[in-house]
Amino acid sequence: MANTNLPRRIIKETQRLLNEPGYDAFSCLVICLGGVFKLELFLPEEYPMAAPKVPYYLDEATGWGLEVSELKKLLQEAKSNGITVRALVVINPGNPTGQVLAEENQKAIVEFCKEEGLVLLADEVYQENVYVPEKKFHSFKKVARSMGYGEKDIHLVSFQSVLKGYYGECGKMGGYMEVTGFGADVREHIYKLASVNLCSNITGQILASLVMSPPKVISFAI
């Protein structure tokens, strides 16, 4: 029975979880994670329904670079406000600025994430879309490994897509991510969450699989 003393917004969110019939993927997710369909909420009206975000701004004067000193300042401000930051999202090459981070800038970012224990979420789907000759894309994984950091030193998730830089511009919604530096238990939960998401279209899935495992040339002796 719904608690009618709860704010209307909270009741609405609660009912979304309990609707029957509903979308099976959500119920499967609860079961996969060991949950049961019993929900009782006692939350204030101002309780956030999503994790808080801490925005940062790129520096136009340095070619839209990411100033680590500014990140440190924002991280301390977040902590003083009771916010625990878990991850840093970096889009490189960027959208809409089109910037490509310098390798030294990336090294500073990697070092910052390692020192602060942050997960580095590297959105690198535009890596094939670099149009300035003097700019060169470097993956964060390559940068981290060049610094001597291995699997156990830094938590890194790298994202790539066939949508932006291969053959399927704006139509083939296929992508993948590489998860490094996490234990098997964490990877298992990530896989569970990914398994209940909506799939991309068929051609997008085919293209993504071909990127990850390219066709091999087979020679036949006649």
C-alpha angles and dihedrals in degrees: 000000000000119000102238091195090070119097114270092245092056092047090051092052090047093051090052089062094048103042115127126224091034143144106306095214092070094052090046090053092054091049093046090053092050096253133140131216099256118113131176118169129193102176132147120243093253094053108129116242091203135040113274117254128216109208122208129193130228120234111244091192090065096045093275092307125168112247110214091199088062091048091054091050093049091047092054091047090051092050091050088054092052095256118137109208113210105174146018120223116208123180110203121199087030135230126242096002094052090217122159113208117236114245092242089053089052091050090054090050092050091049091049093052092047094050093047097040093240127155109240111221105195114194101196101160093124095056091116092050102075111131103170110090096214093051120087128189119230121184116232090234091057091047093049092049091049087057090056096255115140136186094293096047104063138018109231134172116188121196127204133171139192087214098079113032113016127053109304103068109185094342112062104069099194127132145147142199134217115218115202134172096029130116123247092257093056092045089052092056092047089053091050092052092047091049094063096048122102113270126241118246118287097254090049091053091049092051092047091052091049091052092051094042110023119203114267124229110239121199121208123203113224 
